């Protein structure tokens, strides 16, 4: 084998090695980014689920137990606000469900002590947000 052929073979193997290294690096960087994004989504979803449970408990305490201390709407506003804020780390469908919950809470918080209909509307939206969370978590890569 001539020296020019050896140099050409060396150049081809060098180019192939660099190409594979670049592809490997690019895939690894992409995978790390997706994993980090998925981790942020999971964390936001779990925090939202906790806040949804607290909000639902608050509603039941306010309505059925008529406890205005533990069932204070101010606590509800905090939970609704956090749910809405965490939704921005997720997808559009979940953000929309969280906004709908916030609107429903805004329209009905004054009536949760006396109105079963107000309770049912808010709990329906809580369940809707939960459903969107489950769909999102199942679809993560």
Backbone as numpy.savetxt, mean C-alpha at the origin, in Angstrom:
# Nx Ny Nz CAx CAy CAz Cx Cy Cz
47.63 -21.28 -34.58 46.80 -20.12 -34.58 47.68 -18.88 -34.58
47.33 -17.97 -35.47 48.11 -16.75 -35.58 47.80 -15.82 -34.43
48.71 -14.92 -34.19 48.56 -13.98 -33.09 47.36 -13.06 -33.33
47.08 -12.68 -34.56 45.94 -11.80 -34.86 44.63 -12.53 -34.56
44.58 -13.83 -34.83 43.39 -14.62 -34.51 43.20 -14.72 -32.99
44.29 -14.88 -32.26 44.21 -14.95 -30.80 43.72 -13.63 -30.22
44.21 -12.52 -30.79 43.79 -11.20 -30.31 42.31 -10.99 -30.61
41.88 -11.40 -31.80 40.46 -11.27 -32.18 39.59 -12.12 -31.25
40.00 -13.35 -30.97 39.25 -14.22 -30.07 39.20 -13.62 -28.66
40.30 -13.05 -28.23 40.36 -12.40 -26.93 39.41 -11.20 -26.88
39.38 -10.40 -27.94 38.49 -9.24 -27.99 37.02 -9.67 -27.95
36.68 -10.70 -28.69 35.30 -11.20 -28.70 34.90 -11.71 -27.32
35.78 -12.47 -26.68 35.46 -12.98 -25.34 35.38 -11.85 -24.33
36.20 -10.83 -24.49 36.17 -9.67 -23.60 34.83 -8.92 -23.77
34.41 -8.71 -25.01 33.14 -8.02 -25.27 31.98 -8.83 -24.70
31.99 -10.14 -24.90 30.92 -11.00 -24.38 30.90 -10.95 -22.85
32.06 -11.00 -22.23 32.13 -10.95 -20.77 31.59 -9.62 -20.24
31.96 -8.52 -20.89 31.48 -7.21 -20.47 29.96 -7.10 -20.66
29.46 -7.65 -21.75 28.03 -7.62 -22.01 27.26 -8.40 -20.93
27.73 -9.60 -20.62 27.07 -10.40 -19.57 27.17 -9.72 -18.21
28.30 -9.10 -17.92 28.45 -8.40 -16.65 27.48 -7.21 -16.57
27.34 -6.47 -17.66 26.42 -5.34 -17.69 24.97 -5.81 -17.53
24.60 -6.85 -18.24 23.24 -7.38 -18.13 22.96 -7.85 -16.71
23.92 -8.55 -16.11 23.77 -9.01 -14.74 23.62 -7.86 -13.76
24.44 -6.84 -13.93 24.37 -5.67 -13.05 23.02 -4.95 -13.22
22.59 -4.77 -14.46 21.33 -4.08 -14.73 20.15 -4.85 -14.12
20.15 -6.17 -14.28 19.07 -6.97 -13.71 19.09 -6.87 -12.19
20.25 -6.96 -11.59 20.37 -6.88 -10.14 19.87 -5.53 -9.62
20.24 -4.46 -10.29 19.79 -3.13 -9.87 18.27 -3.01 -10.01
17.72 -3.51 -11.10 16.26 -3.49 -11.29 15.56 -4.31 -10.22
16.08 -5.50 -9.94 15.45 -6.38 -8.95 15.48 -5.75 -7.56
16.59 -5.10 -7.20 16.69 -4.43 -5.91 15.67 -3.29 -5.81
15.50 -2.55 -6.89 14.53 -1.45 -6.91 13.11 -1.98 -6.74
12.77 -3.03 -7.45 11.44 -3.62 -7.35 11.22 -4.19 -5.95
12.23 -4.84 -5.40 12.10 -5.39 -4.05 11.89 -4.30 -3.01
12.59 -3.19 -3.15 12.43 -2.06 -2.22 11.04 -1.46 -2.36
10.58 -1.30 -3.59 9.24 -0.76 -3.81 8.18 -1.69 -3.21
8.32 -2.99 -3.43 7.38 -3.96 -2.87 7.40 -3.92 -1.35
8.58 -3.77 -0.76 8.70 -3.69 0.69 7.97 -2.45 1.23
8.13 -1.32 0.53 7.43 -0.10 0.94 5.92 -0.27 0.84
5.46 -0.91 -0.23 4.03 -1.15 -0.41 3.51 -2.06 0.70
4.23 -3.13 0.97 3.80 -4.06 2.04 3.70 -3.34 3.38
4.71 -2.58 3.71 4.72 -1.85 4.99 3.53 -0.89 5.06
3.29 -0.15 3.99 2.16 0.78 3.97 0.84 0.02 4.12
0.72 -1.10 3.43 -0.52 -1.89 3.50 -0.76 -2.43 4.91
0.29 -2.94 5.55 0.11 -3.46 6.90 -0.26 -2.35 7.88
0.35 -1.20 7.73 -0.01 -0.06 8.59 -1.45 0.37 8.33
-1.86 0.35 7.07 -3.24 0.71 6.74 -4.22 -0.30 7.36
-3.87 -1.58 7.31 -4.74 -2.59 7.91 -4.90 -2.36 9.41
-3.82 -1.97 10.09 -3.90 -1.67 11.52 -4.82 -0.48 11.76
-4.66 0.56 10.97 -5.50 1.75 11.14 -6.95 1.46 10.80
-7.19 0.62 9.80 -8.56 0.25 9.47 -9.22 -0.49 10.63
-8.47 -1.38 11.26 -9.01 -2.12 12.41 -9.31 -1.17 13.56
-8.42 -0.22 13.81 -8.66 0.75 14.88 -9.87 1.62 14.58
-10.02 2.02 13.33 -11.16 2.85 12.95 -12.46 2.07 13.11
-12.46 0.83 12.67 -13.66 0.01 12.79 -14.02 -0.20 14.26
-13.02 -0.46 15.09 -13.27 -0.62 16.52 -13.82 0.66 17.12
-13.26 1.78 16.74 -13.72 3.07 17.23 -15.19 3.29 16.86
-15.54 2.96 15.65 -16.93 3.12 15.20 -17.88 2.26 16.02
-17.50 1.02 16.24 -18.37 0.12 17.01 -18.49 0.56 18.47
-17.39 1.03 19.04 -17.43 1.52 20.43 -18.33 2.76 20.51
-18.20 3.64 19.53 -19.02 4.86 19.54 -20.49 4.53 19.34
-20.77 3.66 18.38 -22.18 3.40 18.04 -22.87 2.46 19.02
-22.27 1.32 19.26 -22.95 0.30 20.06 -22.76 0.50 21.56
-21.59 0.98 21.98 -21.36 1.19 23.40 -21.66 2.63 23.83
-21.86 3.52 22.86 -22.11 4.94 23.12 -21.02 5.55 24.00
-19.79 5.09 23.80 -18.65 5.59 24.56 -18.00 6.73 23.77
-18.25 7.94 24.20 -17.77 9.11 23.46 -16.30 9.42 23.73
-15.71 8.75 24.71 -14.29 8.94 24.97 -13.46 8.04 24.08
-13.70 6.73 24.17 -12.96 5.79 23.33 -13.43 5.82 21.88
-14.65 6.28 21.65 -15.21 6.37 20.31 -15.18 7.79 19.77
-14.19 8.55 20.18 -14.09 9.95 19.77 -13.81 10.07 18.27
-14.59 10.88 17.57 -14.34 11.09 16.14 -12.97 11.69 15.84
-12.38 12.41 16.79 -11.03 12.94 16.58 -10.04 11.82 16.34
-10.19 10.73 17.09 -9.33 9.56 16.86 -9.60 8.97 15.49
-10.86 9.00 15.09 -11.23 8.51 13.76 -10.59 9.32 12.65
-10.57 10.64 12.85 -9.93 11.50 11.84 -8.45 11.18 11.70
-7.81 10.87 12.81 -6.38 10.52 12.75 -6.19 9.25 11.94
-7.01 8.23 12.22 -6.90 6.98 11.47 -7.20 7.18 10.00
-8.25 7.91 9.70 -8.62 8.16 8.30 -7.50 8.92 7.59
-6.93 9.88 8.27 -5.81 10.64 7.68 -4.61 9.77 7.40
-4.26 8.91 8.35 -3.12 8.01 8.15 -3.38 7.02 7.02
-4.58 6.50 6.96 -4.93 5.57 5.88 -4.77 6.27 4.53
-5.27 7.47 4.46 -5.16 8.24 3.22 -3.70 8.54 2.88
-2.91 8.91 3.87 -1.49 9.21 3.64 -0.72 7.97 3.19
-0.93 6.85 3.87 -0.23 5.62 3.48 -0.64 5.15 2.09
-1.84 5.47 1.67 -2.30 5.00 0.36 -1.45 5.56 -0.78
-0.77 6.69 -0.55 0.06 7.27 -1.60 1.31 6.45 -1.89
1.60 5.48 -1.05 2.72 4.58 -1.31 2.27 3.33 -2.07
1.00 3.27 -2.44 0.43 2.09 -3.07 0.03 2.41 -4.51
-1.05 1.81 -4.98 -1.48 2.03 -6.36 -2.72 2.93 -6.43
-3.14 3.23 -7.64 -4.26 4.15 -7.86 -5.59 3.65 -7.32
-5.85 2.36 -7.46 -7.12 1.82 -6.96 -7.23 1.96 -5.45
-6.15 1.66 -4.76 -6.16 1.76 -3.30 -6.23 3.22 -2.86
-5.55 4.09 -3.58 -5.64 5.53 -3.27 -7.07 6.01 -3.41
-7.76 5.56 -4.47 -9.15 5.96 -4.68 -10.05 5.45 -3.56
-9.85 4.19 -3.15 -10.64 3.63 -2.05 -10.41 4.40 -0.76
-9.16 4.79 -0.51 -8.85 5.55 0.71 -9.50 6.94 0.65
-9.49 7.57 -0.53 -10.14 8.88 -0.66 -11.65 8.75 -0.46
-12.23 7.68 -0.99 -13.66 7.45 -0.80 -13.98 7.26 0.68
-13.14 6.50 1.38 -13.33 6.31 2.82 -13.26 7.66 3.54
-12.30 8.48 3.17 -12.16 9.79 3.82 -13.40 10.65 3.57
-13.91 10.62 2.35 -15.12 11.37 2.03 -16.32 10.85 2.80
-16.46 9.53 2.85 -17.58 8.93 3.59 -17.48 9.26 5.07
-16.27 9.19 5.63 -16.07 9.56 7.03 -16.44 11.02 7.24
-15.99 11.89 6.34 -16.28 13.32 6.43 -17.79 13.57 6.44
-18.52 12.82 5.64 -19.97 13.01 5.54 -20.75 12.37 6.69
-20.15 11.41 7.40 -20.92 10.61 8.37 -20.39 10.58 9.79
-19.24 11.18 10.07 -18.67 11.03 11.41 -19.57 11.59 12.51
-20.33 12.63 12.19 -21.20 13.23 13.20 -22.33 12.28 13.60
-22.66 11.34 12.73 -23.84 10.49 12.95 -23.51 9.08 13.44
-22.24 8.79 13.68 -21.90 7.40 14.04 -22.47 6.98 15.39
-22.76 7.94 16.25 -23.33 7.58 17.55 -24.78 7.10 17.42
-25.53 7.71 16.50 -26.97 7.45 16.45 -27.45 6.70 15.21
-26.70 6.77 14.12 -27.21 6.25 12.85 -26.51 4.95 12.44
-27.28 3.89 12.36 -26.75 2.61 11.88 -26.37 2.74 10.41
-27.10 3.55 9.66 -26.79 3.75 8.25 -25.41 4.40 8.09
-25.10 5.39 8.91 -23.79 6.04 8.86 -22.69 5.02 9.17
-22.91 4.20 10.18 -21.93 3.16 10.54 -21.75 2.20 9.37
-22.86 1.76 8.78 -22.78 0.81 7.67 -22.03 1.39 6.47
-22.25 2.66 6.17 -21.55 3.29 5.04 -20.04 3.34 5.27
-19.64 3.72 6.46 -18.21 3.82 6.75 -17.58 2.42 6.78
-18.25 1.47 7.40 -17.71 0.10 7.47 -17.63 -0.52 6.07
-18.58 -0.20 5.21 -18.53 -0.69 3.82 -17.27 -0.17 3.12
-16.94 1.10 3.33 -15.74 1.66 2.72 -14.47 1.10 3.37
-14.52 0.82 4.66 -13.37 0.17 5.32 -13.13 -1.19 4.66
-14.20 -1.95 4.45 -14.08 -3.26 3.80 -13.57 -3.13 2.37
-13.96 -2.08 1.69 -13.49 -1.84 0.32 -11.98 -1.58 0.30
-11.50 -0.78 1.24 -10.05 -0.53 1.32 -9.32 -1.83 1.64
-9.86 -2.62 2.57 -9.24 -3.92 2.89 -9.15 -4.81 1.66
-10.21 -4.85 0.87 -10.21 -5.67 -0.34 -9.15 -5.21 -1.33
-9.03 -3.91 -1.50 -8.00 -3.37 -2.40 -6.60 -3.70 -1.89
-6.41 -3.66 -0.59 -5.11 -4.01 -0.01 -4.77 -5.47 -0.33
-5.73 -6.35 -0.14 -5.50 -7.77 -0.41 -5.18 -8.02 -1.87
-5.89 -7.34 -2.77 -5.60 -7.49 -4.19 -4.20 -7.00 -4.51
-3.84 -5.87 -3.96 -2.49 -5.31 -4.22 -1.40 -6.23 -3.69
-1.56 -6.72 -2.47 -0.54 -7.60 -1.91 -0.40 -8.89 -2.69
-1.50 -9.40 -3.22 -1.45 -10.63 -4.02 -0.77 -10.41 -5.37
-0.80 -9.16 -5.87 -0.23 -8.86 -7.19 1.23 -8.44 -7.15
1.83 -8.32 -5.98 3.23 -7.89 -5.92 4.15 -8.92 -6.59
5.19 -8.41 -7.22 6.16 -9.26 -7.92 7.10 -9.93 -6.94
